[in-house]
Amino acid sequence: MAQGDVASTGVKRPPVPAGQAGAGRPPKAAATRRSGGSELTRAKIRSAVLFLLPMMIVLALVAGWPLGRTIYFAFTNATLNDINNYEFIGFDNFYNSEWGGLLKDPQWWNAVWNTIWFATISVTLETVLGLIVALALNMRFPGRGIVRAAVLIPWAIPTIVSAQMWGWMLHDQFGVINAMLLGIGIISQPIAWTANPDTAMLAVVMVDVWKTTPFMALLILAGLQMLPSDCYESARVDGIAPWKVFFRVTLPLVYPAIAVAVIFRALDALRIFDLIYVLTSNSADTMSMSVYARQQLVDFQDVGYGSAASTALFLIIALLTVVYIIAGKVDLSGEKS
Amino acid sequence: MRRIDRYLGAVFAGATFTVFSAFAVTPSQAATVSISCGAVGQELELCRTGAEAWAKDTGNEVVIVSTPNSSTERLALYQQILSAGGSDIDVYQIDVIWPGILGSHFIDLAPYTDGAQDAHFPAIVENNTIDGELKAMPWFTDAGVLYYRKDLLEKHGMAPPTTWSDMADAGAKIQKAERDEGNDRMYGYVFQGRAYEGLTCNALEWVDSYGGGEIIDANGEITINNPQAIAALDEAGSWMNEIVPEGVLNYAEEEARGVFQSGNAVFMRNWPYAWALANSADSPVKDKVGVVALPKGGADGKSTGTLGGWQLAVAKYSDNQDAAADLVRYLTSEKEQKRRAIEASYNPTIKALYEDEEVLAANPFFGSLYDTFVNAVARPSRPTGDKYNRVSSAFWNASHAVLSGKQSATDALADLENQLKSVKRRGW
């Protein structure tokens, strides 16, 4: 892989307005190719800023403001009953010697553990299955277009709807899953999938895998279609075994696409809420960090404490993502070729 | 050009007409009142017919807003609307444990009721009165009762059980006998075991029937970690996978009723609303169902039931407070409560209706279980105030852990006590 990062070629960067440093990638990259500081460059940057401004304002309003409010409330004792009267209580929501706080709450750590367990297992399964599906869809066969579209159906159904649908299918008394398993004689007693603590998390993972594998397959398929055909031709000429071609050619080449897809999925999986909430409600066996935060915030009306949990959730996801990007050497900007 | 002019003219005329007719049609006094109704069983239908009758009488309009079946989720929805000061809903149907949590958002109804609340059960009126203000009018009351299959008990020569262990024995025997006869799906007992408010009601009944107190006493002291409560939860845990389907761990009221009403359970714990539905024309168990008070916890225990029931309140943020309060007055009146009792077995909160012949003919158990309804055990929502949901959630989680076999009752209640102490340190 060539390390031809344009931004690090040593050309002096033009001044970028404060707050825009991270957003102006394409114009900046374009600018550094020319001699820095020319009138044309400055005009381009000005128009880039102008074009980006509406998006930045909208982002600040819909993402920045709520996030800022949440972090702000995390240091207060606000409640839903009277949201305008609150006091600042410092880090009490996170840790205090009197009633413990978030970091001393075993339920919170249970939720953290559940979430990480869920994210690891489901994303791993979805990646492996998604890769297999993508490889299959990358083959030429009659009716490929229809199959590609059909595969996307689980992903197209809103999560709430598919979760409720699976809730009925997994029902212990009249669910179709139990009827099928009983019919072919694998089990002798109906299994209460979402009620039994041993199977509840498995059920959630299963539904998530069913729903999100198409998404992974689609992202990986896009990566597969970008692969150069000459490697495969030379492999064929040399008579390399197909499995060797897969592990030595396909996998390394498609890795960047997989890595980015995994980040998307992991971010999604770490803040899992709707699926778990619909299938198993507030049960402690499957409670994720988001379900915990919602329960504190809405059910217990504790806006301060719930915001502290949301903030911790945000920090944990950010931390895990950074660790993954560094450890997996993921190229998010797409500038490495 | 000409054509465009003509079009413009038509559009303008149309717009003018619309604007004027909007002014002309708006009546001077009629209001549109929106009311939130539950949808458990026939609730929604009854609420609609009642509210529409009022609308017809008064010339107003009503909009029915249906809300989630799970009371935990309904509360969450209300809180979002109320804390935002929303005027989307004028009349709220609120649970008996919520006046303390939501009271600050509701108006005082006393000026509108003309003393009508004096005819209702005083305990409920007191429950709904906060700082001297009547925050909600009682609509119907509830207490957990035991449904049983008359035909099956008769067939196997048994009487309705008086203790939990009687019930478990009878349930196990009939379950086995019926399964031997080919009904594979038969279970002894179903109840509400999902991790939600309903499990708190069920578990409190077990604990109270053993004399194990009310989780937290009237002075706010934590009493739940005691031998009677442990015995009660242990016994409930012993039913699991014997006479109770494992799926009960995710059942709310309607799921339990689904199993019982399909004829697949001998006993069911539920609220009185299930009576009218179990005896409806298309019910497979029509005329095969009996109702008794919940069993006692051992020979020395007592029959009990958790106090449930729903109230109607008017939001401070309502734009039509007068009309909304009048709708509440109408829906909680003796006439309307009688209709609801006869049509759908909703327990009136007006004492006199328990002696009404038509009501008793429709619901024979209203008379025999009168004491259960009047002396139902209250959840500790008063002593714990706005921390009640935390307390209840900790309690249902502990009960759920015992039922699912994750913890022994001894460990679960010891953990629960610690958890409640930590909640209490933040004040209740």
Interface residues (C-beta under 8 A of the other chain):
Chain A: T79 L80 N81 D82 I83 E98 W99 G100 H171 D172 Q173 F174 P190 I191 A192 T194 A195 N196 P197 T280 S281 N282 S283 A284 D285 Q295 V298 D299 F300 Q301
Chain B: S70 T72 L75 A76 Q79 Q80 S83 I101 S104 R185 G193 R194 A195 Y196 P245 E246 G247 V248 L249 N250 Y251 G258 V259 N264 D386 K387 N389 R390 S393 N397 H400 A401 S404 K406 S422 V423 R425 R426
